[in-house]
Structures are given as structure tokens and as C-alpha cells.
Amino acid sequence: MFYGATFKLNFFINKIELLLSSGIWKLPEMRKEEIKALNKQFSKADTEEVLSYFLSEFKGRIALSSSLGAEDQVLTDLVMQIDPEVKIFTLDTGRMFPENYDLIDKTNQTYHMKMDVFFPDYEKVENMVSEKGINLFYDSIENRKFCCHIRKIEPLKRALSGLDIWICGLRSDQSVTRINTRLLEWDEANGLLKLNPLVDWTHEQVWNYIREKKVPYNKLHDKGFLSIGCQPCTRAIQPGEDVRAGRWWWEQPESKECGLHNRPVT
């Protein structure tokens, strides 16, 4: 069924590339129409088929963004089987757990690859700390989001430069802020497409894949961390807590996003 729809998919992809190059993507209704059509076309396709198609159609203009969590390790395993030359990157905020660095090394060794690492502007970090304090994020949501902007959002924009689409490990059941996530979305903040191949996967599916395929994973998961973020903004969760309860654990659930995944036009 998937390959029988290749002509239609090529038609929509060609239209997207034309819109991207011409600037017509500034029209929200056009974006919504094309993305809705693509989501419908891929609604019955499996994850490997989705990745194969987009990695081929956007070769050289697509990348996987890894938070070094379980979902992104599954995606790393999948994309490396399809296109070993695909760009995979992560963000080093300057407040990462040691386990993250261990996993970068392990992943590079396992897949014979080199993960790109993007860092924040040191002058902006220094100015932020000088003006607002080393642990400014505890004082207000505004301060916490400002810290996320300096340490995450700005490096992400550099990482996405020159791309037309980025691949993320978002799942719709991860939190209340992600329940409306779709397979393909328009990332308004960064001006490109966002592909979420695991959007309909469950937590159990992710870990079954990791165990079956012996995928290297972040050892923080063995310590009760279901979501991987910065120190001290991430903690282990207790039984029965939401998957992302350990992120910015002093805030209410509806505010628990850093800005990397603002809800897009879909």
C-alpha cells in the first residue's frame, strides 16, 4: 500500500519543495493543507517506511535531533540502517549528566558514526549567569525559559541551519503538552518541517525495541529517569508519575516545555 502511493507522495513532496524555495510557505492555510495530505498518505505506513521515504526525498537536507533519550536511540538505530551518512546532532547545554557523554561515545562507537554536538554561546551564558544567577530557573518560569533559550534554542537554530526537515523522538502520550503531536508538522519557530516517526509508539514499544535490537541507551533510565534533560532541572520520577514529571519538577505540567517543541501549525 505504501509504495503504491509513491506517485502521490512524490507529488506532495515536490509541492513542498517548491513552496519552501518560493517562500509561499508563509501562507498558513497552504501549509496546513499540504501537511494534512501527507499525514493522511502516511497514516498506514510503518516507521521504517516513513523514515526511508523522507531520508531519501530530503537527503542532505534532513537531520535527526537527539536528546540522548530512549526514543532518540531507537531512531538513531533505525536511520543508521537506512542512511549511515545522515546527520545526527545533540545539544550540550553545559549542564548535562555524565551519563549523556558516555552515551555519545557509545553511540558513535556502535554505529561507526560521529554525532555532531552544538554548544551555547559562552558569552551569552556568562552574561545570563552574571545578571540572573547560576540557578535562575528556580526563580520564575520566565527565567527558566530564558535559560532554555540561551542553552537550547539558540544552538538548535544553528544545528538546523540549511535543513528543510528535522526528525524528533516525540510521542503523543509523553505529556499533556504533546498529546496533539502529529507525524508531520510545520515548525513555525524554525521555519521547516518536523517529522515525528514514533508519534504513535508506546513506552513499552520503545523499550521492547531497545532490548530486542540491543540498542545502546542512557544509563540514567536505569536510575528512574524517563526523560533526559539538564541538571538539576531533571530528576528521577516515582512510580505512577507522568513520564515528564521529572522535568522542571517544581513547575505545573502545562508549562513543561523548553521551547524546542512549541506546538506548530498542522
Buried (B, 14 or more C-beta within 10 A) or exposed (E): EBEEBEEEBEEBBEBBBEBBEEEEBEEEEBBEEBBEBBBEBBEEBEBBBBBBBBBEBBEEBBBBBBBBBBBBBBBBBBBBEBBEEBBBBBBBBEBBBEBBEBBBEBBBEBBEBEBEBBEBBEEEBEEBBEEBEEEBBEEEBEBBBBBBBBBBBBBBEEBBEEBBBBBBBBBBBBBEBBEEBBBBBBBBBBBBBBBBBBBBBEBEBBBEBBEEEEBBBBBBBEEEBBBBBBEEBBBBBEEEEBBBBBBBBEBEEEEBBBEBBEEBEB
